Amino acid sequence: MRSFPHLPHFDKAHRHQKHPAAPHGAVFWLAHAAVLLALLLIATEVNAQQGASLRAQYEQLEPQLNRSPFQRPIVLSSADDTEHPTGEMHAVVQHGFATLSSALRSADAWCELLTLPANVKRCVVDDDAAPGALLHMAVGRKFDQPIEDAYALDFQFQVIAAQPQYLLVEMSAAKGPMGTSQYRLTFEAVPLDARRSFVRLRYAYVNNLAARVATSAYLATSGRDKVGFTIVGREGNGEPRYVGGIQGIAERNTMRYFLAIESYLDTLPAPAEQRLDKRLRDWFAATERYPRQLHEQSLEEYVAMKHKEARRQVAAAPGG
């Protein structure tokens, strides 16, 4: 812990006496403390404004949340931009803010929940990567594969704001697989009442030319039947026609991450030794509510694959 130089003592008897100038070190630390206090006050004010803005968004979106086609208070949107795919989720979750904020300020929590999607094969936290922590992730196929065949994706994790009424967590990665870059996952939350919170999840990245070519090839072949959640029209038989292409990709990934957050929070009360299996089954069940968009494999295949990945990660850890 850093110690501060001794400061001269001023009492009533010496109030009007002339004192020598304060030591140079004291002046420096007083000025330094004043700057830090000013920055803290500015940050607090900015955070308060951001929290108020998110609560205003809830009031604006409340009619849409109440009549959401998801049959629960969710509003999902995306950008029609092949170079800058973006998905955004606004939702009311059945978790008090204090519990939610305490859990999701942890890099370890995010590492655990981000491995629920089938294509995330590993996540390891490096706590020494200032200013926050670094999440070393490996992403690959949605089915079993050797870890050495997966792509590395390193997320810088930071808690930007952790106030009594507002939480802001951000993860960013400069480089991603197959020519993608500038990944950013942002999570915000404010309390609604003792048992509910309003959250905003934003997922975005950049596709360079090579990535756009690879994405186009995927969408023309194995991904041609993949769709998102936004209804853009009706088929001849009256069935909804969903958005496809890069928007569909952004919406599916945003939904997967949101369901991972919910599954993580829902399973916190379970005994520690039961959480992984329960979390896997809960997340899979949540994705199966939307089979047209998110079904990839059977429950048995998914759970077996994830348990294998978890064992592999434990074995690779120091002392494992």
Rosetta blueprint (number, residue, H / E / L):
1 M L
2 R L
3 S L
4 F L
5 P L
6 H L
7 L L
8 P L
9 H L
10 F L
11 D L
12 K H
13 A H
14 H H
15 R L
16 H L
17 Q L
18 K L
19 H L
20 P L
21 A L
22 A L
23 P L
24 H H
25 G H
26 A H
27 V H
28 F H
29 W H
30 L H
31 A H
32 H H
33 A H
34 A H
35 V H
36 L H
37 L H
38 A H
39 L H
40 L H
41 L H
42 I H
43 A H
44 T H
45 E H
46 V H
47 N H
48 A H
49 Q H
50 Q H
51 G H
52 A H
53 S H
54 L H
55 R H
56 A H
57 Q H
58 Y H
59 E H
60 Q H
61 L H
62 E H
63 P H
64 Q H
65 L H
66 N H
67 R L
68 S L
69 P L
70 F L
71 Q L
72 R L
73 P L
74 I E
75 V E
76 L E
77 S E
78 S E
79 A L
80 D L
81 D L
82 T L
83 E L
84 H L
85 P L
86 T E
87 G E
88 E E
89 M E
90 H E
91 A E
92 V E
93 V E
94 Q L
95 H L
96 G L
97 F H
98 A H
99 T H
100 L H
101 S H
102 S H
103 A H
104 L H
105 R L
106 S L
107 A H
108 D H
109 A H
110 W H
111 C H
112 E H
113 L H
114 L H
115 T L
116 L L
117 P L
118 A L
119 N L
120 V E
121 K E
122 R E
123 C E
124 V E
125 V E
126 D E
127 D L
128 D L
129 A L
130 A L
131 P L
132 G L
133 A E
134 L E
135 L E
136 H E
137 M E
138 A E
139 V E
140 G L
141 R L
142 K L
143 F L
144 D L
145 Q L
146 P L
147 I H
148 E H
149 D H
150 A L
151 Y E
152 A E
153 L E
154 D E
155 F E
156 Q E
157 F E
158 Q E
159 V E
160 I E
161 A E
162 A E
163 Q E
164 P L
165 Q L
166 Y E
167 L E
168 L E
169 V E
170 E E
171 M E
172 S E
173 A E
174 A E
175 K E
176 G L
177 P H
178 M H
179 G H
180 T E
181 S E
182 Q E
183 Y E
184 R E
185 L E
186 T E
187 F E
188 E E
189 A E
190 V E
191 P E
192 L E
193 D E
194 A L
195 R L
196 R E
197 S E
198 F E
199 V E
200 R E
201 L E
202 R E
203 Y E
204 A E
205 Y E
206 V E
207 N E
208 N L
209 L H
210 A H
211 A H
212 R H
213 V H
214 A H
215 T H
216 S H
217 A H
218 Y H
219 L H
220 A H
221 T L
222 S L
223 G L
224 R L
225 D L
226 K L
227 V L
228 G L
229 F L
230 T L
231 I E
232 V E
233 G E
234 R E
235 E L
236 G L
237 N L
238 G L
239 E L
240 P E
241 R E
242 Y E
243 V L
244 G L
245 G H
246 I H
247 Q H
248 G H
249 I H
250 A H
251 E H
252 R H
253 N H
254 T H
255 M H
256 R H
257 Y H
258 F H
259 L H
260 A H
261 I H
262 E H
263 S H
264 Y H
265 L H
266 D H
267 T L
268 L L
269 P L
270 A L
271 P L
272 A H
273 E H
274 Q H
275 R H
276 L H
277 D H
278 K H
279 R H
280 L H
281 R H
282 D H
283 W H
284 F H
285 A H
286 A H
287 T H
288 E L
289 R L
290 Y L
291 P H
292 R H
293 Q H
294 L H
295 H L
296 E L
297 Q L
298 S L
299 L H
300 E H
301 E H
302 Y H
303 V H
304 A H
305 M H
306 K H
307 H H
308 K H
309 E H
310 A H
311 R H
312 R H
313 Q H
314 V H
315 A H
316 A H
317 A L
318 P L
319 G L
320 G L
